[in-house]
Amino acid sequence: MKLILVRHVETYGNVEHRLNGHTESDYTPRGEAMKVLLVEELIALNEKLSFDKIYASPTSRALKIAQAVGQSTGKEIQVDHRLREFNFGIFEGKTRDECIEIFQTEWDQWMSSYIDYAVPEGQSQREYHDLCAEFLAELNEGETVLMVAHGGTIHGMLTNMLNLPLDCKWHFDIKLGSITIIDFNHGFGMLSHMTTPPYDELIPDQTPLTDAKKSAMRSAAREEAKAKAATKKK
């Protein structure tokens, strides 16, 4: 089996450094341009490898890419909820600083035992890892499968297929809009290809968010976090 793992492109949550697991986040202007290039790459890859199946996370930042590839190749998209990003629970949609300010105790517990600590209203990394293993076990030998999902999902698939400890996932830099290919046969995985299209070279400079825009977003987020923290302390 050949598994092509694709991470979605840039969203506002990415540039604001938010823990958006199940939380929706729109593409930035740069992300929209990245999506066009990524879909073209995947259509060309389909002509070379011929995808037997296309799976996608139900979260729109991944699903829209899979749908565009499906429309161009005439292939059906299978949405699987196990391909969603890690569920950050009470930390969802917040930056690191906001999490520390509002949920200091829970954040410290997570940092001290992030693999087995189940984030309140969310999950643990071990539970997430097991979901990825469950998905892989249902795939068919001999097929070429495209999976469009998230950085966490791809980390989970890699540690499972390469038979690595969970904390080894940090050795893989899964960039936005990247393509990772694994050959996985009879339970043995081999990393055969990792690439990221040259987005910086191909996308005009005016499309990324400006520093001023990013600063305004972060300032508004900090004020929101302070207000929530003050309410919690009352």
C-alpha positions in Angstrom: 0.0 0.0 0.0 1.2 3.5 -0.8 -0.2 6.3 1.5 0.1 9.9 0.4 -0.3 12.1 3.4 -1.2 15.8 2.8 -1.4 18.6 5.3 -3.8 21.5 4.6 -2.5 25.0 3.7 -2.2 28.1 5.7 -5.2 29.4 7.8 -5.7 32.4 10.1 -5.4 30.0 13.0 -1.9 29.0 11.8 -0.6 32.6 11.6 -2.1 33.5 14.9 -0.5 30.4 16.5 -3.8 29.0 17.8 -4.5 25.5 19.0 -7.1 24.8 16.4 -7.8 21.1 16.5 -11.5 20.6 15.8 -12.0 24.4 15.5 -12.6 25.7 12.0 -10.4 28.4 10.6 -10.5 30.0 7.1 -7.6 30.1 4.7 -5.5 33.3 4.7 -5.0 35.0 1.2 -1.7 33.1 1.0 -3.5 29.9 2.0 -5.9 30.3 -0.9 -3.0 30.7 -3.3 -1.2 27.7 -1.7 -4.4 25.6 -2.2 -4.4 26.2 -5.9 -0.8 25.1 -6.2 -1.2 22.1 -3.9 -4.3 20.8 -5.8 -2.3 21.1 -9.1 0.5 19.0 -7.5 -1.9 16.4 -6.3 -3.7 16.1 -9.7 -0.3 15.6 -11.3 0.6 13.0 -8.7 -2.7 11.2 -9.4 -1.7 10.9 -13.1 1.5 9.3 -12.0 0.3 7.0 -9.2 -3.5 6.8 -9.7 -5.2 7.1 -6.4 -7.5 4.2 -5.5 -9.2 6.1 -2.7 -9.2 9.6 -1.3 -9.9 10.2 2.4 -10.3 13.5 4.1 -10.8 15.1 7.5 -14.3 16.6 7.8 -12.7 19.9 8.9 -13.0 22.4 6.0 -9.3 23.4 5.8 -8.5 19.8 4.7 -11.8 18.8 3.1 -11.8 21.6 0.6 -8.5 20.4 -0.8 -9.6 16.8 -1.1 -12.9 18.0 -2.8 -11.0 20.0 -5.4 -8.8 17.0 -6.2 -11.8 14.8 -6.4 -13.7 17.1 -8.8 -10.7 17.2 -11.1 -9.9 13.5 -11.1 -13.5 12.2 -10.9 -12.8 10.3 -7.7 -15.1 10.1 -4.7 -14.1 11.6 -1.4 -14.5 9.5 1.8 -14.8 11.7 4.9 -13.5 10.1 8.1 -13.8 11.8 11.5 -10.8 9.9 12.8 -8.7 12.1 10.5 -9.6 15.3 12.4 -6.8 17.1 14.1 -6.1 16.4 17.8 -8.9 17.6 20.1 -7.4 20.3 22.3 -10.6 20.4 24.5 -10.6 23.5 26.7 -7.5 24.8 24.9 -9.3 24.9 21.5 -9.0 28.1 19.5 -6.5 29.7 22.0 -2.9 30.6 21.8 -0.3 29.2 24.3 -0.3 32.5 26.3 -4.1 32.5 26.5 -4.2 28.9 27.7 -1.6 29.6 30.4 -3.5 32.7 31.5 -7.0 31.1 31.7 -6.1 27.4 32.4 -2.7 27.5 34.2 -3.3 24.2 36.2 -4.5 22.2 33.3 -1.8 23.5 31.0 0.9 22.6 33.5 -0.6 19.1 33.8 -0.6 18.7 30.1 3.0 19.9 29.7 4.2 17.5 32.4 2.5 14.4 30.8 1.3 15.4 27.4 1.2 11.8 26.0 -1.2 10.3 28.6 -2.9 13.4 30.0 -6.4 13.8 28.5 -7.1 17.5 28.0 -10.5 18.3 29.7 -13.2 18.1 27.0 -10.6 16.8 24.6 -8.3 13.7 24.4 -4.8 12.4 25.1 -2.1 11.9 22.6 -2.2 8.2 23.2 -5.9 8.1 22.5 -5.3 10.1 19.3 -2.5 7.7 18.3 -4.8 4.7 18.7 -7.4 6.4 16.5 -4.8 6.7 13.7 -3.9 3.0 14.2 -7.6 2.0 13.9 -7.9 3.9 10.6 -4.8 2.3 9.2 -5.9 -1.2 10.1 -9.0 -0.8 7.8 -7.1 0.1 4.7 -6.5 -2.5 2.0 -3.1 -3.9 1.0 -2.0 -3.0 -2.5 -4.0 0.3 -2.8 -2.7 3.8 -3.4 -4.5 6.1 -0.9 -4.5 9.9 -0.7 -5.3 11.3 2.7 -5.8 15.0 3.2 -5.7 16.0 6.9 -3.6 17.8 9.5 -0.2 18.0 11.0 -1.2 16.0 14.0 -2.9 13.4 11.9 0.2 12.9 9.8 2.4 12.6 12.9 0.0 9.9 14.2 0.1 8.0 10.9 3.9 8.2 10.7 4.6 7.0 14.3 2.2 4.1 13.7 3.5 3.0 10.3 7.2 3.4 11.2 6.7 1.7 14.5 8.1 4.7 16.5 7.4 5.9 20.1 4.8 8.6 20.2 7.3 11.3 21.2 9.3 10.6 18.1 6.7 12.5 16.1 8.6 15.8 16.8 11.4 14.6 14.6 9.2 15.1 11.5 8.6 18.7 10.4 5.2 18.5 8.6 4.9 21.8 6.9 1.7 23.4 5.7 0.7 22.2 2.3 3.3 19.4 2.4 3.1 15.9 0.8 4.5 12.8 2.6 4.5 9.4 1.0 4.8 6.1 2.9 5.0 2.6 1.5 3.2 0.4 4.1 3.1 -3.4 3.4 2.4 -6.2 5.9 2.7 -3.9 8.8 6.1 -2.5 7.8 6.4 1.2 6.8 9.0 2.9 4.8 9.2 6.7 4.4 9.8 7.2 0.7 9.2 10.9 0.0 8.6 14.2 1.8 8.2 17.4 -0.2 6.7 20.9 0.0 5.8 22.8 -3.2 7.9 26.0 -3.5 5.1 28.3 -2.2 7.4 31.1 -1.3 8.8 31.3 -4.8 5.5 30.9 -6.6 3.2 33.1 -4.5 3.4 36.9 -4.9 4.7 38.8 -1.9 1.5 40.8 -1.4 -0.7 37.7 -0.6 0.6 36.9 3.0 -1.0 38.7 6.0 0.9 41.9 6.8 2.7 42.2 10.1 0.4 45.0 11.1 -2.7 42.7 10.5 -1.1 39.9 12.5 -0.3 42.3 15.4 -3.9 43.6 15.5 -5.2 40.0 15.6 -2.9 39.0 18.5 -3.7 42.2 20.4 -7.5 41.5 20.2 -6.9 37.9 21.2 -4.9 39.0 24.3 -7.6 41.3 25.4 -10.2 38.5 25.0 -8.0 36.2 27.1 -7.6 38.8 29.9 -11.3 39.3 30.0 -12.0 35.6 30.3 -9.4 35.2 32.9 -10.8 38.0 35.0 -14.3 36.5 34.8 -13.0 33.1 35.9 -11.3 34.6 39.0 -14.5 36.3 40.3 
